[in-house]
Amino acid sequence: MTGSQTVLSDPQFSVAHVLRPFLNFESIYAGQAAEREICFFPPGPDRTPAALDPQVGSPGIDPKLMRYLPVPLGARILVYIPHCITWQDSIQSPILETNYAYTMHWRVRNLRDSVAAQKSDSSPKPYHSQSYQGRPDTTAAAGQQARTVILSATRTVLVEQPEAAANQQQLQKLRRERVQLATSYTDSSALPLLPDGTEGVHMQGVLDPGQFPAALQQIAKSSIYEPFEFICEGDELCIGANRADAWGDDPNAWTFEGLDAPDAPFSNIYGTNVAGVAQLAAPGLGIYVFMGA
């Protein structure tokens, strides 16, 4: 290339896919144990999060099989996850931020799924498995118990152990992995200045500055997303979230409403802010997923 060239999209990564919880998740999860994860789904034809797999209703498919995002096995995945922040008129903590742990779920689809998807909507699913008849679900109604094999796994990390003694095999351990935004956002970081002396803006459209007092409105204009990259380990991806303290000695329930409600920030970012002034659950607000080469 000898001159400048306009690049409308980077061929190494896809356009972003936005994953979100289903609409009005707050009313379904309120009071449930925080150990029960909230999953993020790709949009359906109406651009709202679709919780059920498109093949639901087909023979051999569980009627509750969740919808995952189709991804290219072995490719890079880049994910943007936001800090969950809100403001409440509270003496304890006007700026309320809650940390969440995110789990990556993978699914392996089969040839039968891909062919069925292509017949139904002309968009074949990626697959890396032959079609196998699985064990039935005997809790289902008679005539609806057949199931094909569809594997699901969670992302893991290999934990290296101390070197084994002489003549002993080296043992490493696999542990399920969750990712957490460990750094807390603080209201002390000021925005940069522009040549006219006014404050510049990093981000827009995610938080309403008017939701915060004038002295804290920079929160809505600052960078609150954190990206990380990993290798795709399945044909489909689903991301689930739990409150980071959900596995403590006394885990709390999901609580979205009320002053100092621990999950008010989650509702503010991913939902409709049920603890305060209602916010729009917009299609462009959620976890961003980019598929790489």
C-alpha positions, 0 to 999 in steps of 0.5 A: 500500500503506497497511500492512505486508505479508508477502512470502514471495518477491520477485516480481522474483527467482526462488527460488535455483537451486543449481548444483554439480559432478557427484558425486565429481568429484574422482576424475574430475578428479584429475591433469587439467590445471587448464585443464580447467574443472569445470562446475556443473550444475542438479539432476536429479529425484533432486536430484543434479547432472545433467550431461547435457541432458534431450534426450540420446537424441533425434535430432539431439542429441549424446549428450554435450550438457551440461545447462545451467540454463534462464534468461530471455533479457534478464533480470537474473541474480544469482549468489552465489559462495563463497570456497573455504577449508579448514584443514589441520595444515600449517606453510606455511598452516593456512588454505588458500584458493585462488582460482578463475576462473569463466566464464559459458557461454550457450546458445541453444535452438531451437523443436524443443528446446522442443517436445520438452521439453514432450512429455517432461516438460511443462516447455518450454525457453525458445528464441529460435531457429528449428530448423536442421539443422546440420553432422553429427558425422562422428566419430559412428557411422553413423546417429547423425551428424545434429546440429541447430544449438545455439549456445554462447557465453561472456560477454564484456566490451567493452574501450574503446580510445584514441580513433581518429585523425581520419577513422578508425573507432573500434575496440573489442575484445571479450574473453572474461570470467572472474570471480574473487573477488579479495579473500582471506578472512582469519582476522583478522576477528572475529565481532560480539558479541551482547547477552550478550557471545557471538559472533553467527553470519552463516552456518551449514550451509556449513562445519562449525566443528568442522573448524577449531581453536577459535581459527579457528572464526569462519571457518565462521560468517562471510560467505564468499559474494560476489554479483554481477549481470549480464544474461542473454545466452542461453536457458540458463546454465552456469558453469565454474571453473578455478584462477586460475593455470591459464593460467600458464607452468607450469599445475598439475594439479587436485589435491584430496588431500594436505597443502597440495593446491591444490584441497583448498578446492574439494573442501571447499566443492563436494565431499566434502573428500577431503583431510580429514574427509569432508563431506556433498555437500549439495544446498544447497551450491554456486553460487546463481543467482537469475533476475530480472525 
